[in-house]
């Protein structure tokens, strides 16, 4: 029974890592408009987000081994799919101006 609790914890940790990664991406993209040094902001954000995710996955691997890492990646994948579906649904609901032929 405790093994399933550990696996569930790994899934939650993977979901939290994904939430931090994609939340940081959302914050970065939203904050880009009208700011200088776009490449520095995007590069720095990517570095910090990747470092945090890799550190988190490494901690899960050290804590529980490959099985826990696989469950954490499953949690990451679940959150990623949820975010993509939510954003895609929002984009489909946004009206797009039709192009006028000249």
C-alpha positions as CSV (number, residue, x, y, z in Angstrom):
1,X,0.0,0.0,0.0
2,X,2.8,2.5,0.8
3,X,4.3,1.9,-2.6
4,X,1.2,3.3,-4.3
5,X,1.4,6.3,-2.0
6,X,5.0,6.8,-3.1
7,X,4.0,6.5,-6.8
8,X,1.1,9.0,-6.3
9,X,3.5,11.4,-4.7
10,X,5.8,11.0,-7.7
11,X,2.9,11.8,-10.0
12,X,2.1,14.9,-8.0
13,X,5.7,16.0,-8.0
14,X,5.9,15.6,-11.8
15,X,2.7,17.6,-12.1
16,X,4.1,20.3,-10.0
17,X,7.3,20.4,-12.0
18,X,5.3,20.7,-15.2
19,X,3.1,23.4,-13.6
20,X,6.3,25.4,-12.7
21,X,7.8,24.9,-16.2
22,X,4.7,25.8,-18.2
23,X,3.7,28.5,-15.8
24,X,7.2,30.1,-16.2
25,X,6.8,29.8,-20.0
26,X,3.4,31.5,-19.8
27,X,4.8,34.3,-17.6
28,X,7.8,34.8,-19.9
29,X,5.7,35.0,-23.1
30,X,3.2,37.3,-21.5
31,X,5.9,39.6,-20.2
32,X,7.7,39.9,-23.5
33,X,5.5,42.5,-25.1
34,X,7.2,45.9,-25.0
35,X,10.3,44.7,-23.2
36,X,13.9,44.9,-24.4
37,X,16.4,42.2,-24.6
38,X,14.1,39.5,-25.9
39,X,16.8,36.9,-26.5
40,X,18.2,37.3,-23.0
41,X,14.8,37.0,-21.4
42,X,13.8,33.9,-23.4
43,X,17.2,32.3,-22.9
44,X,17.3,33.0,-19.2
45,X,13.8,31.7,-18.8
46,X,14.5,28.6,-20.7
47,X,17.7,27.9,-18.7
48,X,15.9,28.4,-15.3
49,X,12.9,26.3,-16.3
50,X,15.0,23.5,-17.6
51,X,17.3,23.6,-14.6
52,X,14.4,23.4,-12.2
53,X,12.7,20.6,-14.1
54,X,15.9,18.6,-14.4
55,X,16.8,19.1,-10.8
56,X,13.3,18.0,-9.8
57,X,13.4,14.9,-11.9
58,X,16.9,14.1,-10.6
59,X,15.6,14.4,-7.0
60,X,12.8,12.0,-7.8
61,X,15.3,9.6,-9.4
62,X,17.5,9.7,-6.3
63,X,14.6,9.4,-4.0
64,X,12.8,6.4,-5.5
65,X,14.6,5.1,-8.6
66,X,13.4,4.6,-12.2
67,X,9.9,3.5,-11.3
68,X,9.3,6.7,-9.4
69,X,10.9,8.7,-12.2
70,X,8.5,7.1,-14.7
71,X,5.5,8.0,-12.6
72,X,6.8,11.6,-12.3
73,X,7.1,11.8,-16.0
74,X,3.6,10.6,-16.3
75,X,2.5,13.4,-14.1
76,X,4.4,15.8,-16.3
77,X,2.8,14.4,-19.4
78,X,-0.7,14.7,-17.8
79,X,-0.2,18.3,-17.0
80,X,1.3,19.1,-20.4
81,X,-1.7,17.5,-22.2
82,X,-4.1,19.4,-19.9
83,X,-2.3,22.7,-20.6
84,X,-2.2,22.2,-24.4
85,X,-5.9,21.3,-24.5
86,X,-6.8,24.3,-22.4
87,X,-4.8,26.7,-24.5
88,X,-5.9,25.1,-27.8
89,X,-9.6,25.5,-26.7
90,X,-9.0,29.1,-25.9
91,X,-7.4,29.7,-29.3
92,X,-10.2,28.0,-31.2
93,X,-12.7,30.3,-29.4
94,X,-10.8,33.4,-30.4
95,X,-12.2,35.0,-33.6
96,X,-9.7,35.4,-36.3
97,X,-10.0,38.3,-38.8
98,X,-10.4,37.0,-42.3
99,X,-7.8,38.0,-44.8
100,X,-9.0,40.4,-47.4
101,X,-7.8,39.6,-50.9
102,X,-6.3,42.5,-52.7
